[in-house]
Amino acid sequence: MTQQSPGQVIPASNNLKLRLGGRLGGIDPAALAKAEAALKGLANNFEQWMQDELTKLDAARERVRAEGYNAETAETLYFRAHDLKGLGSTYGYPLVTRIAGLLCRLTDDPTTRLRAPLYLVDAHIDSIKAAVRGGVREADHPVGKTLLDELERQVREYEA
């Protein structure tokens, strides 16, 4: 049996940083202010956009009910939850981001997603809709905290 020589580590150079002279490190405060102002200008649309996302989530759930919980319908439901996970905080609902994140955790892996109990999937969707309907935006709101604590507990129990 021959003995293999150990590998050699070659450090990669950062030519881009050298070429730009360190300009990547800072963000132009004027550009940041402009972006924040643009986001504030869009804030009037956030409620409608959130409603649009909830409609898509509900449609995905209705499709599960109509066609059954299969790989395709479960994937659609997962992607709707994933969208809400990313958009909830942007639209002013960090609680929705947290709940949708839990739903994603429950249905993330395509190989196990179909094992997720539908009652628990429904509980997440109903909680998201209730939070938006009730204007419960933050996880530290008493209702939001209760919802989140219970959903987290149930997901932990399911995972165990």
C-alpha positions, -999 to 999 in steps of 0.1 A, spaced: 0 0 0 14 34 -10 14 63 12 -4 94 -2 12 128 2 -8 153 22 -27 180 3 -15 215 -2 -35 245 8 -33 274 -16 -47 306 -1 -69 325 -26 -60 361 -32 -86 388 -30 -78 407 -62 -112 424 -63 -105 441 -30 -71 452 -42 -86 466 -75 -113 485 -57 -91 499 -30 -113 488 -1 -144 506 -15 -165 476 -8 -165 482 30 -188 512 33 -223 519 22 -230 554 8 -252 571 34 -270 590 7 -279 559 -11 -291 543 21 -313 572 29 -327 572 -6 -335 534 -3 -352 540 31 -372 568 16 -383 546 -13 -393 518 11 -414 543 32 -431 554 0 -441 518 -6 -453 512 29 -489 522 19 -490 491 -2 -477 467 25 -512 458 38 -525 450 4 -494 430 -5 -497 411 28 -533 403 19 -522 391 -15 -496 367 1 -523 354 25 -546 347 -4 -518 327 -21 -512 308 11 -549 300 15 -551 289 -21 -522 265 -15 -540 251 15 -573 248 -4 -554 229 -31 -541 205 -5 -577 199 6 -589 194 -29 -561 174 -44 -546 158 -12 -514 163 5 -489 151 -21 -454 162 -31 -466 189 -55 -492 205 -32 -469 203 -2 -442 220 -21 -465 248 -32 -476 253 4 -439 253 16 -430 280 -10 -459 302 1 -448 299 37 -412 306 26 -423 338 8 -441 350 40 -411 342 61 -391 366 39 -418 392 35 -435 393 69 -410 417 85 -406 438 54 -444 443 54 -444 452 91 -453 418 106 -422 403 123 -446 378 140 -457 365 106 -420 360 97 -415 339 129 -447 318 124 -440 313 87 -404 303 97 -418 276 120 -440 264 92 -410 262 69 -391 243 95 -420 218 97 -421 214 59 -386 222 47 -372 188 38 -389 174 7 -382 139 19 -401 143 52 -425 172 43 -455 148 38 -452 136 73 -460 170 88 -495 167 104 -520 188 85 -536 200 118 -503 216 127 -499 231 92 -534 245 95 -526 259 130 -497 278 115 -517 292 86 -546 301 109 -522 318 133 -507 339 104 -541 350 92 -553 358 128 -521 379 134 -527 399 103 -564 403 108 -559 414 144 -530 437 136 -507 416 159 -473 425 144 -447 417 171 -438 385 188 -437 402 222 -474 412 219 -493 390 245 -514 373 218 -484 369 195 -463 355 223 -490 330 232 -494 319 196 -457 316 190 -450 298 222 -477 272 215 -467 266 179 -430 263 189 -440 237 215 -460 217 191 -433 218 165 -407 206 191 -431 178 201 -435 167 165 -398 168 159 -391 147 190 
